[in-house]
Amino acid sequence: TILVKRFEGLSYYWLRRMWQTVSDQVPALLPEERTEVYAQMSHAARADVSFYILIFLSSIIAYLGLIESSAAVIIGAMLVAPLMSPILAMAHSIVQGNLRLFRRATESTIKGVALAIGTSVALTLILPQQLATAEILSRTHPNLLDLIVALASGAAAAYAMTRKSLAAALPGVAIAAALVPPLGVVGYGLGSAQFQIANGALLLFVTNLSAIILAGAITFLLVGFRPARAEYGQQMQRGIIIAIVVLIIIAIPLGLTSAISRRNIQRVHFVETTLEEAVEEASAFVHDISVVQQGDLLLIEVTIYDFGQFDSQDLDRIRQMISDAAGMP
């Protein structure tokens, strides 16, 4: 008997070798364990009354935590929210090539997202007008670090779902994934007509969603899941390729945001250094500095301890020096 195989090319050969090396290090599931996980994913893809009740309650908790700028309350909302379950079911259905399961999980996810945003919009309209807190603003400028956290969270969630002994890790994964708080910020932005806030938070949620699906699918592959039928293999490949393309598209604005954020941090550091050196030349010293960019203006709040030799001319000279160095008033 002679077995003949088409030459796969060096790039594909080394890619397959790398995948095999990594997968050999991950304990594979037994057939009965895979059957049990499949049953769990089938159940997780179906949204029942309890799912909607928990989404509704977690949305209220998350919104109040955002308004009060309470990290503890927001963490509690993450633990209550069941949104991770249908998202993992989407990842599992891609690996299985199961379109019916994928449609069911996608429908549940969309309905849960709509309920969370709708609840937050309603609370924004009902409650007295609230200013955007630090917890709200922190979820409006996602960057590449958020993408990396979401990838790690998705992999951890999928791996923990396949091991009964790791079930205790799922609450921690839910906190790291942070799915409901960004939706609360989206609802706040829509309800208060601050669409820039809503757009930024929506980008963060889509980043988390796509990263969790891709990382979860790869993790399910590593632990031994494969399409139930040979003809489903192309559907699996198509689904993974689409997830990768979506993640690359999302990574572009995240990379731009990261670059802008890094440039602003460098500018703030430069301004602080320049200010401290200039003040020390005038026989004074700086106690604390706050530099915030507001549009095309740098707002600097500083406490200076003076010993009698610091005057208004020194202040004008330092202001002009910082403006020239930073390239903005």
N, C-alpha and C positions, 0 to 999 in steps of 0.2 A: 504494500500500500504506500503510495506516495502522496504526501500532503503538500500542496502548492499554495503559496501565499504571495499576493502582490507586494512589491517593494513599497514600504510605507514612507520612505524618506527619512533622512537623518534627524530633521527637526521633530517630526512626529515620534520617531523612535526614542529620542532622549526625553521628550515630554512624557511618553508612556512610562519610561523607566523611572522618571522622577515621581510620577503618580504612584507607581507600584511601590517605590521605596517608602513613600509617606503612608500609603494605605496599609502596608505590612506592619506598621507601628501601631495602628489603631485596631483594638480588638473588634473582630467582626461579630455580628449578632447571629445567634442560632436561628434556624427557620421558625421555631415556635415563638421566639422573641420578636422576630420581624412581623409575624402574624399579629401579635399582641399590639405592637406599635401601630400597625396599619389600622387596627380596630380603633385605637385611640385617636388617630388622625381623622378617621371617618366621622367619629363622634364630634371632634373639635371643629370640623368644617361646618357642622349644622348649628345654626343660631336658634336657640330656643328662648323661652320667656326669661329664664334666669340670666342668659347672656345679655339681653337688653336691659334688664333691671340693674345688673352690675355695671354695665356701661354708663347708664344714666346716673347712678349714684357716684361712680368714680369721677364722672365729668363734673358733678357738683363739687366734690371734694377738691379736685384739681383746680377748679376755677377759684374757689375760695382761698386755696393755698397760694395761688398766683397773685390774687388781689392783696392778700395780707402779707405777701412776700415771706411765707413760712415754708422752709424746705421740708420740715417734718411732715406737714400736712400734704405736701405734694408727693412725698415718698409714700405716704399712706394711700393716695389715689393710685399710684403705680401698682401697688400690691393688690388693690381691689379689681383693677381693670382686667378683663379676660381677653383683650384684643390680640394677645400674642398667639393664642390657640389657633384661630383660623389662618393667621399668617404662616405659622409653621405647617399647617395643613396644605397651604398653597405650595410651599417648598417641597413637601413630601409628594404632592400630586405631580409636580414637574418631574421628579426622579422616577416616579412610577409610570409616567406617560398617561396618567388618568385624567382625561379632559373633564369628565363628569365631576370628579372630586374637586378639580381645580375651579370649575365654574361655581360649585356650591360654596367653596371656601372664599372665593373672590366676592360672591354676593354677600356672604356674612360679614366680610371685612368692610365692604363699602357701606352696608347698612349701619354697622357699628361706628364707622367714621362719621357718617351723616348724623347719627344720633348725638355723638359727642360734640360735634360742631354746633348743631342746632340747640342743644342744651346750653352751651356757653353763650351763644348769641342771645337766647332768651334771658339768661341771667344778666347779661350786660344791659339789656333794654329795661329789665325790671328793677335792678338795684340802682342806687344812686351812682352818678357818674364817678368813675375812679380813674386816677392817673395811672399811667403805665409804671409798674414797679420794676425793681431790678430783676426779679424772677421772670417777668414778662419779656423785658428787653434782652435778657440773656439767651432767649430762644428765638431771636429774630435774625441772627447773623451766624448761621451754621458754617462750619469750615471743614477741612479735610480731617481734622481730629475727630469730629462728630461722626464722619464716615467710618473711620477706623474703629471707633467704639461700637458702632452699629454692627459692623462685620463680626467683631469679636463676640458681641451679645448674641447675634444670630447663631453662630457656631456653638456657643455655650448652651443656648436654649435647645437646639436640635440634639446635641449630644446628651444633655440631661434628660430629654424626653425618652431616649432609647435605653436608659439605665434606671432601674427602680431605685438603686442605691444612691443615685444622685438627685432624687426628687427634691431634697432639701435645698438644692442650689437654684431651683426655679424662681423663688421670690427674689433672690439677688439678681437674677437675669432680668426679671421684670423691671427692677429699679434701674438697671443699667440701660435697658432698651428705651425707656422713657417715651412711650407712645401716646398716652393720653394728654400730658401737659402741653405738648405742642398744639394739639387739637384745641385745647382750651384757649391758647393764645390766638389761634386762628379765629375762633368764635368771638373773642374779645375784640380783635381787630375789625372784624366785619360788623359787629354790633355797634362799635364806636366810630365807624367810618374811617378807621386808620388802616388803610389797605396795605401800606408798606409793612406794617407789623404783621398783618395776616399773610402776606406773601412770603415773608421771611420764615415764619413759623411753619407754613405749608411746605416750604422747601426742606425744612428740617425733618418733618414727618415723612415726606416722600423719600428722603435720604435713608432714614431708619427703615422704612418699609422695604425698599429695594435691596438694601444691604442685608437685612435679615433673611429675605427670601433666597438670595444668592448664597450666602454663607450657610444657611440651613440646608439648601439643596446639596451643596458640596459635602457637608458633614454627613448627610444621609447616604450619599454615595460611598463615603469612606467606611461607614460601618456595615456596608454590604447590601444596601437596597439597590434594586435594579428594576427596569420595566417588567411588568407582569407578563407581557408577551413580546416576542421579538419585533413585531411590527410597531410597537410603541417606542422603540429605540430612537427613531427619528424625531418623534414628538418631544422626547426628553432632551435631545441635543438642541432642538429648536428653542425649547423653553429656556435652557441654560444660556444659550447664545443671546437671546433677547434680554435676559436678566443682566448679562455682562454689558451689553450695549447700553441699556438704560442707566446702569451704574456709571459707565464712562461719561455719558451725557451729563448726568447729575454732577459728576466730579469736576466738570469745567467751571461752573459758577462757584463751586466750593473752593476750588483752587484760587480763583480770582479774589474771593473774599479773604482767604488766608493770606494772600500776598498783600492786600490792602491793610489787613489787620497788623501784619508784621511791619509794614512800612509806618503805620501810625504808632506802633510801640517804639520803634526806633526813633521816630521824631520826638515822641514824648520824652524818651530817655535823653536825647540830645538837648532838648530844651531844659530839662532838669539840671543836667551837667553844666550847661552854659550859664544858667541862672545862679547856681551855687558858686561857680568860679567868679562871676561878676560881682556878686554880693560880698564875697570874702575879700575882694580887692578894696572894697569900700569900708573895711573894718566892721563888718556885720556878718551874721550867719543865718542860714535858713533853718527853720524848725520843721516845716512840712510843706510839700508842694502838691497841687492837684492841677493836672493839665487835661483839658477836655476839648476835643475838636467839635465845633458847632458850625457846620457848613464850611465856609471859607474863612473862619475865624478861630483862633486859638484862645480859649478862655483859661486864664492862669490864676489860680488862687494860691497865695503863698503867705506864710507868716515869717516875717523877718525881724530878728532881734538886733536893734541898732544901739550903738554906744556913743551917739552924738555926732558922727561924721557922715551920716547917710542923709542926703537931701533929695529934693525933687529932681534936680538935674541928674543925679545918679540913677533915679528911677526911669527918667526919660531915656537916658543912655542905654540902660539895660533893656528897656522895651524895644528900642530901635535895633539893638544887637540881636535880640531873639527873633524879631520880625525878619531881619535880613537873613539870619541863619536858617530859619524855618521856611522862608519863602511865602509867608502869609502873615497878616496882621494879628 
